Amino acid sequence: MTPNTLEAYRLFHKGIEAFALAERQGIRIDVDYYEQKIEKLQKRIERLEKKFYNTNFFKHWQHTTKSKVNINSDTQLRRYLYGVKKIEPIYATESGEGSTDEKALKQLQIPEIDDLLRIRKLKKIKSTYLEGFLRESVNGYIHPSFDLHWVRTYRGSSRNPNFQNIPKRDKEAMQICRKGLYPRPGHRLLEIDFSKLEVSIAACYHKDPMMLKYLTSDSSDMHGDMAQQIFKIKKLDKSKPSHNTLRAAAKNGFVFPQFYGDYYGNNALSLACDWGKLPNGRWKGGQGIELENNHLSDHLIKHGIKSIKSFIEFMKEVEKDFWYNRFPTYQEWKEKWWKYYQKNGYIDMLTGFRCKGVMSRNDCINYPVQGAAFHCLLWSFIKLTEIMVEEKWETKLIGQIHDAIVFDAHPDELDYILKVVKKVTTQELPEQWKWIIVPLSVDADIGEIDGSWAEMKNLDF
């Protein structure tokens, strides 16, 4: 592979022009809703802080620190938890210190820490999102900036406010933040999301036969297969809610983290404690999420896995099998790619961009995939913008979030827009770049006429 500087430049030049049109359109906000919500959140935060300050946990923290306690300081919290109280950290940072991220703190199962996390969450919703929306609003609209010059992977970014960072997975935060975001009067919000885009683009680099089979065969199910292996299930039955939960755990707690360079130890903790709701220690009957006839602990103990320690050892073998038996060609590509960077000091993307400078092993493996995947979305965004302008749509493209394009859609144009989107993303895009060797697909979420962004529903098209 060699860089194609001119092709890469043209993609970003046209991308900036398309994003400028989206920025001009903006998205409508309910100013009164956000002003009232900020006031209510502030009162909730003050009540929770008062409760937290009266706990023995905080009083001991205050007594053992030499400076004034700042409950928002990760450094102070880390020193108190792991230094003063001598609690064993769940995770360590890259520097070897105990982690104070939300995932690690939740697994400590300390009620006061859970209260502190809730305070922090509400503060972030209030200051980062709601107050940010109001600060950037002009005549009842926000106009987020979409940039193409900040990220080393040649992905896009957003600011003022950050359109790509508005909560979605956290249901409470999503409802609070997105409930005040609306389309233009008489319109509907439409979100088109590439399905498994980065996994598909990664396959275009490594061409692993098993991965290609998973991506091209409707009958295969990578996440289901991994759920069966990880949780000792003979046959995955999607009609059972618990099996769907375990499949989601395998997907988000193991498969995707592995693709991005995580390792079995972190995966085991996430799968067991976060997804499975099992304690970080030795297990006994009746613990964890409910299955059809028992609990997850009963099921795993029956198969000889009786504690988080034994589960970690088991996941070590699962990881080894994952890379050396299930996806050996992918593993070989990762090693080859890393050695190439060590020798040459750069790596080239399929889309003509070159990454160079100091990079870790994970950076070398992830950057070309993340960058090229975004460029697929960017090319589609540009093409759809050109069609929108040429045909003078009432529907407008108003932004992009990772692998998704957001429209302010006119109801009368909806059916036509969906046809155009599908043609551009799944037919014309692979024709533009012949290196795309797997089928691409998109999903859609749609809001009601004059409905908020918090009320989106899946649209089958």
N, C-alpha and C positions, 0 to 999 in steps of 0.2 A: 504494500500500500504506500502511496505517495500523496502528499498534500496537494489539494487543488485550491490554491489561494483565491483565484478569481471566482470560482464557483462558490466557495465559502463566503467571500465578500458579498456577492450578489444576493445570496440567501439572507444575510443579515441586513443588507441595505433595504431590500424589499420588506423584510420583517419589521424594521423600524418604522417604515411608512405605514404598514398595516396596523401596527400597534398604536401609532399616533392617531389614526382614525378611531380606534377603540377607546383610547383615552378621552377623545373629544366627546364621545357619546355618553360615557359615564353610566352610573347606576343610581336609581332614585332611592332616597332614604326617608324614613319617617322621623323627622327631627324631634317631634313631641314625644314619641315613644322612647327614643334614646335618652332624652333629658329626664323623663320620669324614671326610667330603668336605672340610670346612674344614681339617682337619689335613693331609690330602694336598695340598690346594692351596697351603697355606702352605709346605710343603717344596719344591714345584715352583717357587713364586715365589722362594724363597731361592736355589735353584740357578741360575735364570735371571738373577737380580740379580748373583750372584757372577760369572757369565760376562760379563755386560754391563760390570761395573766393571773387568774386566781387558782390555777392548778399547782400542785406540788412540783410537777415536772418543771414548770417555768420558774418557780421560786428557787429551786435547786440550781437550775441553769444560771439564774441571776446571781445567786450566791457564789458560784464557783468561777465566774468570769471576772476579769480585771476591768473590763470596759463595759459600757452600757450595752445591754443585749439588743441586738437588731434581729428580729425574728425573720427578716428577709435575707439575712446573710448566710449563704451556704458555708462559708468558712467558719463562722462561729458555731453553726449547727454541727458541722463535721467534727470540730474540736470537742464539743460537748458530748456528742453521742459516742464517738470512737476513742476519744482521749480521756475524758472524765468518767463517763459511765462504762467504758471498756466493752461496748457492744461490738460483736463480731460483724464486720460489714458484709452485706449480701453481695455487692459488687465492688470492684476497685476501679478507679480511674486509670488512664494511661500512665499517670505519674505514680501509681501504686497506692494512692490515698483512698479511703472509704468513699463510696459514691453517695451523693445526696440528691440524685435525681429522683423524680416522682416514683419511678418503678422500684428503685431500691428502697426508698423510705416506706412505701406501702407494705413491702414484704416484712418489715420489722414488726408489724402488727402492734404498734404502740398507739393507743387511742388519742393521746395528745398530739402525736405526729400527724395522725389523720386529720385532726382539727386544724393543725397548722397548714397542711396541704390544701384544705378547703379555703382557708383564708387567702392563701397565695393565689389559688385559682380564681377566686372572685375578684381579687385585686387586679389580676391580669385582664380578665374580661372587661372590667370597668375602665382601666387606664389605657391598655394597649388597643382594645377594639372599640368600645363604645365612645370613649372620649376622643379617640383617634378619628372615628367617623365624623363626629361633630366638628372637630378641628379642621378637617379637610373639606367639609361640605360647602358647596356654592349653589345658592338658590335651590336647595333641596336635592342636590346631586353630589356624589363624590366622583372624582376622576382619577383613579389610581394610575400611577406611571408603570409602564412595562418596559424593562430595560434588557439589553443584550450585551452589556459590557462589564458586568460585575463578577460573573461566576466562572471559575477556572474550567469547568466542564463544558463551557459554551452553552449552558442552559440559560433560560430567561430568569428574570427576577422581577419583583414588584415592590413598590414603596408608595407612601403618601396617599392612602394607607396601603399596607401590604395585602393585596387582593388574594394572594396565594396562601395566606396564612390564616384566613378566617376559619374558625373551628368547624369541623364536620363530624369527626369520629366521636368526640365527646358530646353526647346527646343534649345534655343540659346547656353546655356552652354554645352548641350549634343553635339551639332554639333561641337563646337570649340574643346572640349576635346577628343571626340571619333573619330574625323575625321582623326587623326594621328595614330590610333591603327589598326593593320592589322593582318590577319592570315599569315602563312608561304606561300611563293610563290606557286601559284597553288591551294591553299586551300580556304576554306570558314569558316567564323565564324558562330557558331551555339550556340544558347542559349536556354536551356530547363528550363522552369519555372513551378514549382508546382502551380496549380490554387487553390486559397482560402485555402492554406494549414493550416494556423494558426486557421482559423475558424473551419475547419474540425477537427483538433486535439483538439481544445477546446471542441467540441461536444463529443469527446471520454472521456472527463472527466465528464462533467455535464449531458450528455445524455438527454437534453431537447427535448421532443417529437416534438415540433414545429420546432426547429432547425434541427432535424434529417429529418423532412419532407422536409424542404427547401433544404437540402443537397442531398437528395436521389431522389427527384422528379424533372424531367425535366420540368414539367409544372409550377412549383412554381418559384417565383422571389421575394426574400426578399427585395432587393434594390428598385425594382419597387413598391412593396407594400408600402414601407416607403415613397417613393417619392409621391405617391398618398395621403398619410395621411398628410405629411408635407406641401405640396404645394396645397392641396385642389383640386386634379385632380380626376375626376370621373373614368376615364379609361386611363391607360398609353398606349400610342401609339408609339412604337419604330421607326416607319417610320417618325416621326416628330423629327427633330434635337433638338428642344427645350426640348422635353420630355426626350431625351437621356441625355441632359445636366442636367436636374433636377434629373434624376435617378443617374447620377454620383455624383451630389451634396449630395443626400441622402446617398449614399454609403460612400463617403470619408469625408463628413462633419458631418455625424451623426452616422451611423451604426458602422463603424470601430472605431471612437473615443470613442463611448460608450463602446465597447468591451474592450478597453484599459483603461477605468476608467475616461474618460472625463465627463463633466457635461453639462446640457442643455444650460447654459448661453454662454459658449464658442461656443457650437454647433450652437446656433442661430446666433451669430455674423458671424461665418464662412459661414453658409448657405446663409444668407441675403446679407452680404457685400462682401465676397470673391467670392462666386459662383454666387449669384444673382445680384451683382453689384449695390446694393441699398445703399443709404447713411445711416450713423449711426445717425439716428434722426427720425423726422417725415417725412412720405412719401407723395408724390403727384403723379398725373398721369404722365405717360410717362417716368418713371424711371426704372432702372434695365434692365436686359436682355430682349430681344425681344421674345415674344411668337408668336403664329400664327396670332392672331388678335389684340393683344395689348402688353403691357409691364408687367413685373412681378408685379410692384407696382399696376397697375390697377386691376390685377387679385386678389391680396391679399386684397386690399382695398375693393373690391366687396364682399369679404368673411369676412369683419369686422376686418381685421388686417391692421392697418393704420400707424404703426411706429415700429421701432426696439424694443421699450419697450413692445408693445403689442405682438410682435412676440416672444420675450423672454418668456413672460408669457404663450403663446400658446405652446412653445417648452417644458416648464416645465411639462405640461399635457401629451405631446407626450412621453417624457422620462418616466413618471410614467406608462403610458400604455404599453410602450415597455418592461419594466422589470416585471411588475406585472400582465399583461394580455397576452402579446405575448410570453414572455419567462420566465414564473414564476419558472420553474425548474432550469434554469440557474441562476436566482436570488438567489434561495435557496442554490444552490451549492456555490456561492460566499460567502454567509454569513457563511455557514458551514466550508468552507475552511479557512476563516479568523479566526474563533473561534478555529479551530484546531491548527493553528499556534500560537495564543495567549496562548494556554494551553501548547503546546509542544516545541515551539521555532524553529520548522523546518517544511518543507513540502517536500514530496517525489514526484518525477516525474514518469510517466509511464515507462520511459526508464531506471530506476534504479539509478538515481542521486538524491542526497539530497541537498536541499537548506536550509541554516540556518544562524543565525545571525540577525542583525537588518534589518527588512523589513517593508515597509508600506503596507497598505491594497491592493493597486494596485499592488505592487511588488508580494505579495502572490498569487494574481489571475493571473498575467501575466507571471511570471517566469516559472511555469510548462508548460504552453502552448508554449511559445517561445522556451524554451529549447527542448521539445519533438518534436516540428515541425522541428527545425534545425537537430535533430538527425535522422529524417526521410530522410532529404536531405543527411546527412553525410553517413548514411548506404548505400544509393543509389550510392553516389560518390565512396565509397569503392568498392562496388560490380562491378560497371562499370570499375573502374581502374583495378580490378583483371581480368576481361574479356579482357580488352584492352591489358594487359601484356601477358596473356595466348594465345590470338589469334594474337598477334603481329600486332595490327592495325597501319596503317599510321596516322589515326585520333588520336589526343591526348586530354585529359582533361587538361585544362589550368587554371581553377579557379572556384570559386563559389561566388555568390553574393546573400546573404539572402536566398531566396527560389529558386535560379536558379543555374544551372551548365553550364559552358561555355566550348565549344569544339573548337579546331582547326581542322576542319573536311576535310578529303580528299573527293572530289566529288564522286569518284567511290564507296566509302563506305557509302555514306549518307543514302540510303534507308535501308541498313542493320542496321546501327547505330540507326536509328529512331525506328526500330522494337525492338531492344535490350533495348533501353531506356524505351520504353513503357512497355515492359514486366517486367523489373526490378522495375520501379516506381509504376506501378498500379496493378501488380499481385504478384510479389515476396515479395515486401515490406509488404503488409498486411498479407501475409502468415508468414513472419518472426515475426511480432508482432500482436498477435491475438486480442489485445485490440483496434486495428484500426477497428472501426465498421462502417465507412462511406466510400464510394468509393473515391479513389484518382484519380486525373487527372492532366495532364501536357500540357502546351502550348509550341510552338516552334517559335523562330525568327531565320531567316537565312540571311546571307549576300551573296553577289555575289562572284564569284571566284576573289580573290585578292581585294575584296571590303572592305572598312573601316567599323569599328564598328558603325559609324554614319548612315550607309545605310542599316540597318537590316529591314527585312519585315516579317510579320507573315507568318508562314508556316502551312498549314492545313494537319495534319497527324493523 
